[in-house]
């Protein structure tokens, strides 16, 4: 698989090649084979999931926006899964 890297300002973005899963309270919230690795801070990447690979039925829109200089505005969501709730657990850019 060919990976591409591109930079947006000081942000580096790379197509991941591993399967990544995210759980809350033991319940699967996201599962993808198409993650994006995003380096907003130079040394540690963050996984970004395609929206189609996240269980939207477990997210509750908070009705506020978060702003990142490198990514723009994002809607914030609370994740409610496995009997646990995490405010601000998901951002949708």
N, C-alpha and C positions, 0 to 999 in steps of 0.2 A: 504494500500500500504506500502510495506517495503522500507525504505530509507537506503541507505548505505553511509557511510562516509569513505573517504580515504584521506590520506595525501601524498603529494609529496613534500619532503623537508619541507619547512615551510608553504606550501599551503594546505588548507583543501578544499576538494571537496565533495559536497553532491548532490544527485539527488533530485530535487524539485518536489513538488506534486501539484503545482498550475498552472493555465493557465496564461501565461504571454504574453502580447502584447506590441509592440513598434511602435510608430507613429512618423512621421515627417511631419509637415505642415498639420496635420489632416489625412494623408494617412497612412494606415497600411503597415508597413515595415516588421514586424516579428510577428509570432503568434505560440506559442508552448504550449504543455501540458507536455513537457519533458525538462524543463530547468535544467541546472546545476548551483548550487550556488557555487561560488569559493571565498574563503577567502584568498586573497593575502596579504591583510593588516588585522591584527587580529580582528578588530571590525566590519567591514562592508563588506558583500558579494557583489559580482558582478554576474549578471545573464549572463550565456553563453547560446546561442541558438544553437541547431543543425543546420548545414548549410541548410538542407532540409526544415527547417521552416522559412527561411529568403527569401524574394523576391529578388532574384539575379538580376532581370531585373531593379531594382532600384539602383544597385550598380555599380560604375565605379572604376576599378582597378587603383590605383595611380602609380604603378610601383616601389614602394619602400617597404622596410621591416622595421618592428618594432621588437625590441628584448626585451623579458622579461626573466630574469634569471630563473624564475620558469616554464615558458611555452615554451621557445625557440623562434624561428623566426615566424613572421606572416606577411602575405600580408596585406597591408592597402587599404581601399576602401573609396570612397566618396559616400555618400547617396544622391540621388536626388529624392525627393518625395514631393508631395503637394506644388509644386512651391518653395520649399526651397532646399538648398544644404548644406551639412555638410561634410567638408573634415575630413578624419580620423575617420569617424563615425563607421566604422566596421573593425574588424581585423579577419583574417582567419588563425587559427593555424593548 
